[in-house]
Amino acid sequence: MKLFKPLLLPLILVLFSFLYMATSVDKSCTTLDCQQFSMIADEVRSGRDWVQQVNRCRGAADICVYVKDTTGINWDLFADTVCQIATAEGLLNQTVYVLAGNQTGVITHVVKQCP
């Protein structure tokens, strides 16, 4: 029993660390679509501090771009830019939603079907 007491805490810690590793979710981006979309999201956000978030929305062919409701931005032209970026990365036939959130809900600025 004297030998067991000092080993009890390390044994419990090892057991819980194995349980943590077995149940933790792998968040790495391994699929081609995920990698392409990650590059698209980085490029859309680049130099545009008013872009808050870029992600998939309804399905695999939908891109939602959440923006700050900023004046002076041509949202239709911005949606064209997102389409060009997606097409250049190999994602064809995407639907781009440019959305802004406010106190009353979500405002849809543009819905654009990419070629």
MODELLER restraints for C-alpha pairs under 7 A, 6 or more apart:
rsr = mdl.restraints
at = mdl.atoms
rsr.add(forms.Gaussian(group=physical.xy_distance, feature=features.Distance(at['CA:29:A'], at['CA:35:A']), mean=6.08, stdev=0.5))
rsr.add(forms.Gaussian(group=physical.xy_distance, feature=features.Distance(at['CA:36:A'], at['CA:89:A']), mean=6.19, stdev=0.5))
rsr.add(forms.Gaussian(group=physical.xy_distance, feature=features.Distance(at['CA:40:A'], at['CA:85:A']), mean=6.35, stdev=0.5))
rsr.add(forms.Gaussian(group=physical.xy_distance, feature=features.Distance(at['CA:40:A'], at['CA:86:A']), mean=6.14, stdev=0.5))
rsr.add(forms.Gaussian(group=physical.xy_distance, feature=features.Distance(at['CA:41:A'], at['CA:54:A']), mean=5.43, stdev=0.5))
rsr.add(forms.Gaussian(group=physical.xy_distance, feature=features.Distance(at['CA:44:A'], at['CA:82:A']), mean=6.58, stdev=0.5))
rsr.add(forms.Gaussian(group=physical.xy_distance, feature=features.Distance(at['CA:45:A'], at['CA:51:A']), mean=5.79, stdev=0.5))
rsr.add(forms.Gaussian(group=physical.xy_distance, feature=features.Distance(at['CA:50:A'], at['CA:67:A']), mean=5.60, stdev=0.5))
rsr.add(forms.Gaussian(group=physical.xy_distance, feature=features.Distance(at['CA:50:A'], at['CA:68:A']), mean=5.14, stdev=0.5))
rsr.add(forms.Gaussian(group=physical.xy_distance, feature=features.Distance(at['CA:51:A'], at['CA:66:A']), mean=6.18, stdev=0.5))
rsr.add(forms.Gaussian(group=physical.xy_distance, feature=features.Distance(at['CA:51:A'], at['CA:67:A']), mean=4.40, stdev=0.5))
rsr.add(forms.Gaussian(group=physical.xy_distance, feature=features.Distance(at['CA:51:A'], at['CA:68:A']), mean=6.40, stdev=0.5))
rsr.add(forms.Gaussian(group=physical.xy_distance, feature=features.Distance(at['CA:52:A'], at['CA:66:A']), mean=5.45, stdev=0.5))
rsr.add(forms.Gaussian(group=physical.xy_distance, feature=features.Distance(at['CA:52:A'], at['CA:67:A']), mean=5.15, stdev=0.5))
rsr.add(forms.Gaussian(group=physical.xy_distance, feature=features.Distance(at['CA:52:A'], at['CA:68:A']), mean=6.71, stdev=0.5))
rsr.add(forms.Gaussian(group=physical.xy_distance, feature=features.Distance(at['CA:53:A'], at['CA:65:A']), mean=5.85, stdev=0.5))
rsr.add(forms.Gaussian(group=physical.xy_distance, feature=features.Distance(at['CA:53:A'], at['CA:66:A']), mean=5.03, stdev=0.5))
rsr.add(forms.Gaussian(group=physical.xy_distance, feature=features.Distance(at['CA:54:A'], at['CA:64:A']), mean=5.80, stdev=0.5))
rsr.add(forms.Gaussian(group=physical.xy_distance, feature=features.Distance(at['CA:54:A'], at['CA:65:A']), mean=4.55, stdev=0.5))
rsr.add(forms.Gaussian(group=physical.xy_distance, feature=features.Distance(at['CA:54:A'], at['CA:66:A']), mean=6.30, stdev=0.5))
rsr.add(forms.Gaussian(group=physical.xy_distance, feature=features.Distance(at['CA:55:A'], at['CA:63:A']), mean=5.90, stdev=0.5))
rsr.add(forms.Gaussian(group=physical.xy_distance, feature=features.Distance(at['CA:55:A'], at['CA:64:A']), mean=5.44, stdev=0.5))
rsr.add(forms.Gaussian(group=physical.xy_distance, feature=features.Distance(at['CA:55:A'], at['CA:65:A']), mean=6.68, stdev=0.5))
rsr.add(forms.Gaussian(group=physical.xy_distance, feature=features.Distance(at['CA:56:A'], at['CA:62:A']), mean=5.77, stdev=0.5))
rsr.add(forms.Gaussian(group=physical.xy_distance, feature=features.Distance(at['CA:56:A'], at['CA:63:A']), mean=4.85, stdev=0.5))
rsr.add(forms.Gaussian(group=physical.xy_distance, feature=features.Distance(at['CA:56:A'], at['CA:64:A']), mean=5.79, stdev=0.5))
rsr.add(forms.Gaussian(group=physical.xy_distance, feature=features.Distance(at['CA:57:A'], at['CA:63:A']), mean=5.98, stdev=0.5))
rsr.add(forms.Gaussian(group=physical.xy_distance, feature=features.Distance(at['CA:57:A'], at['CA:64:A']), mean=5.51, stdev=0.5))
rsr.add(forms.Gaussian(group=physical.xy_distance, feature=features.Distance(at['CA:61:A'], at['CA:93:A']), mean=6.80, stdev=0.5))
rsr.add(forms.Gaussian(group=physical.xy_distance, feature=features.Distance(at['CA:61:A'], at['CA:94:A']), mean=4.70, stdev=0.5))
rsr.add(forms.Gaussian(group=physical.xy_distance, feature=features.Distance(at['CA:61:A'], at['CA:95:A']), mean=6.16, stdev=0.5))
rsr.add(forms.Gaussian(group=physical.xy_distance, feature=features.Distance(at['CA:62:A'], at['CA:94:A']), mean=5.54, stdev=0.5))
rsr.add(forms.Gaussian(group=physical.xy_distance, feature=features.Distance(at['CA:62:A'], at['CA:95:A']), mean=4.76, stdev=0.5))
rsr.add(forms.Gaussian(group=physical.xy_distance, feature=features.Distance(at['CA:62:A'], at['CA:96:A']), mean=6.01, stdev=0.5))
rsr.add(forms.Gaussian(group=physical.xy_distance, feature=features.Distance(at['CA:63:A'], at['CA:94:A']), mean=6.87, stdev=0.5))
rsr.add(forms.Gaussian(group=physical.xy_distance, feature=features.Distance(at['CA:63:A'], at['CA:95:A']), mean=6.09, stdev=0.5))
rsr.add(forms.Gaussian(group=physical.xy_distance, feature=features.Distance(at['CA:63:A'], at['CA:96:A']), mean=4.83, stdev=0.5))
rsr.add(forms.Gaussian(group=physical.xy_distance, feature=features.Distance(at['CA:63:A'], at['CA:97:A']), mean=6.14, stdev=0.5))
rsr.add(forms.Gaussian(group=physical.xy_distance, feature=features.Distance(at['CA:64:A'], at['CA:96:A']), mean=5.99, stdev=0.5))
rsr.add(forms.Gaussian(group=physical.xy_distance, feature=features.Distance(at['CA:64:A'], at['CA:97:A']), mean=4.77, stdev=0.5))
rsr.add(forms.Gaussian(group=physical.xy_distance, feature=features.Distance(at['CA:64:A'], at['CA:98:A']), mean=6.13, stdev=0.5))
rsr.add(forms.Gaussian(group=physical.xy_distance, feature=features.Distance(at['CA:65:A'], at['CA:97:A']), mean=6.06, stdev=0.5))
rsr.add(forms.Gaussian(group=physical.xy_distance, feature=features.Distance(at['CA:65:A'], at['CA:98:A']), mean=4.90, stdev=0.5))
rsr.add(forms.Gaussian(group=physical.xy_distance, feature=features.Distance(at['CA:65:A'], at['CA:99:A']), mean=6.03, stdev=0.5))
rsr.add(forms.Gaussian(group=physical.xy_distance, feature=features.Distance(at['CA:66:A'], at['CA:98:A']), mean=6.09, stdev=0.5))
rsr.add(forms.Gaussian(group=physical.xy_distance, feature=features.Distance(at['CA:66:A'], at['CA:99:A']), mean=4.82, stdev=0.5))
rsr.add(forms.Gaussian(group=physical.xy_distance, feature=features.Distance(at['CA:66:A'], at['CA:100:A']), mean=5.50, stdev=0.5))
rsr.add(forms.Gaussian(group=physical.xy_distance, feature=features.Distance(at['CA:67:A'], at['CA:99:A']), mean=6.09, stdev=0.5))
rsr.add(forms.Gaussian(group=physical.xy_distance, feature=features.Distance(at['CA:67:A'], at['CA:100:A']), mean=5.07, stdev=0.5))
rsr.add(forms.Gaussian(group=physical.xy_distance, feature=features.Distance(at['CA:68:A'], at['CA:100:A']), mean=5.77, stdev=0.5))
rsr.add(forms.Gaussian(group=physical.xy_distance, feature=features.Distance(at['CA:69:A'], at['CA:100:A']), mean=5.64, stdev=0.5))
rsr.add(forms.Gaussian(group=physical.xy_distance, feature=features.Distance(at['CA:75:A'], at['CA:109:A']), mean=6.50, stdev=0.5))
rsr.add(forms.Gaussian(group=physical.xy_distance, feature=features.Distance(at['CA:75:A'], at['CA:110:A']), mean=6.40, stdev=0.5))
rsr.add(forms.Gaussian(group=physical.xy_distance, feature=features.Distance(at['CA:76:A'], at['CA:110:A']), mean=6.19, stdev=0.5))
rsr.add(forms.Gaussian(group=physical.xy_distance, feature=features.Distance(at['CA:79:A'], at['CA:96:A']), mean=6.46, stdev=0.5))
rsr.add(forms.Gaussian(group=physical.xy_distance, feature=features.Distance(at['CA:79:A'], at['CA:98:A']), mean=6.90, stdev=0.5))
rsr.add(forms.Gaussian(group=physical.xy_distance, feature=features.Distance(at['CA:79:A'], at['CA:112:A']), mean=6.40, stdev=0.5))
rsr.add(forms.Gaussian(group=physical.xy_distance, feature=features.Distance(at['CA:83:A'], at['CA:114:A']), mean=5.41, stdev=0.5))
rsr.add(forms.Gaussian(group=physical.xy_distance, feature=features.Distance(at['CA:92:A'], at['CA:115:A']), mean=6.43, stdev=0.5))
rsr.add(forms.Gaussian(group=physical.xy_distance, feature=features.Distance(at['CA:93:A'], at['CA:113:A']), mean=6.91, stdev=0.5))
rsr.add(forms.Gaussian(group=physical.xy_distance, feature=features.Distance(at['CA:93:A'], at['CA:114:A']), mean=5.22, stdev=0.5))
rsr.add(forms.Gaussian(group=physical.xy_distance, feature=features.Distance(at['CA:93:A'], at['CA:115:A']), mean=5.22, stdev=0.5))
rsr.add(forms.Gaussian(group=physical.xy_distance, feature=features.Distance(at['CA:94:A'], at['CA:113:A']), mean=6.15, stdev=0.5))
rsr.add(forms.Gaussian(group=physical.xy_distance, feature=features.Distance(at['CA:94:A'], at['CA:114:A']), mean=5.19, stdev=0.5))
rsr.add(forms.Gaussian(group=physical.xy_distance, feature=features.Distance(at['CA:95:A'], at['CA:111:A']), mean=6.95, stdev=0.5))
rsr.add(forms.Gaussian(group=physical.xy_distance, feature=features.Distance(at['CA:95:A'], at['CA:112:A']), mean=5.62, stdev=0.5))
rsr.add(forms.Gaussian(group=physical.xy_distance, feature=features.Distance(at['CA:95:A'], at['CA:113:A']), mean=4.47, stdev=0.5))
rsr.add(forms.Gaussian(group=physical.xy_distance, feature=features.Distance(at['CA:95:A'], at['CA:114:A']), mean=5.87, stdev=0.5))
rsr.add(forms.Gaussian(group=physical.xy_distance, feature=features.Distance(at['CA:96:A'], at['CA:111:A']), mean=5.68, stdev=0.5))
rsr.add(forms.Gaussian(group=physical.xy_distance, feature=features.Distance(at['CA:96:A'], at['CA:112:A']), mean=5.05, stdev=0.5))
rsr.add(forms.Gaussian(group=physical.xy_distance, feature=features.Distance(at['CA:96:A'], at['CA:113:A']), mean=6.35, stdev=0.5))
rsr.add(forms.Gaussian(group=physical.xy_distance, feature=features.Distance(at['CA:97:A'], at['CA:110:A']), mean=5.86, stdev=0.5))
rsr.add(forms.Gaussian(group=physical.xy_distance, feature=features.Distance(at['CA:97:A'], at['CA:111:A']), mean=4.67, stdev=0.5))
rsr.add(forms.Gaussian(group=physical.xy_distance, feature=features.Distance(at['CA:97:A'], at['CA:112:A']), mean=6.58, stdev=0.5))
rsr.add(forms.Gaussian(group=physical.xy_distance, feature=features.Distance(at['CA:98:A'], at['CA:108:A']), mean=6.07, stdev=0.5))
rsr.add(forms.Gaussian(group=physical.xy_distance, feature=features.Distance(at['CA:98:A'], at['CA:109:A']), mean=5.47, stdev=0.5))
rsr.add(forms.Gaussian(group=physical.xy_distance, feature=features.Distance(at['CA:98:A'], at['CA:110:A']), mean=5.19, stdev=0.5))
rsr.add(forms.Gaussian(group=physical.xy_distance, feature=features.Distance(at['CA:98:A'], at['CA:111:A']), mean=6.55, stdev=0.5))
rsr.add(forms.Gaussian(group=physical.xy_distance, feature=features.Distance(at['CA:99:A'], at['CA:106:A']), mean=6.53, stdev=0.5))
rsr.add(forms.Gaussian(group=physical.xy_distance, feature=features.Distance(at['CA:99:A'], at['CA:107:A']), mean=5.61, stdev=0.5))
rsr.add(forms.Gaussian(group=physical.xy_distance, feature=features.Distance(at['CA:99:A'], at['CA:108:A']), mean=4.59, stdev=0.5))
rsr.add(forms.Gaussian(group=physical.xy_distance, feature=features.Distance(at['CA:99:A'], at['CA:109:A']), mean=5.72, stdev=0.5))
rsr.add(forms.Gaussian(group=physical.xy_distance, feature=features.Distance(at['CA:100:A'], at['CA:106:A']), mean=5.63, stdev=0.5))
rsr.add(forms.Gaussian(group=physical.xy_distance, feature=features.Distance(at['CA:100:A'], at['CA:107:A']), mean=5.07, stdev=0.5))
rsr.add(forms.Gaussian(group=physical.xy_distance, feature=features.Distance(at['CA:100:A'], at['CA:108:A']), mean=6.49, stdev=0.5))
rsr.add(forms.Gaussian(group=physical.xy_distance, feature=features.Distance(at['CA:101:A'], at['CA:107:A']), mean=5.98, stdev=0.5))
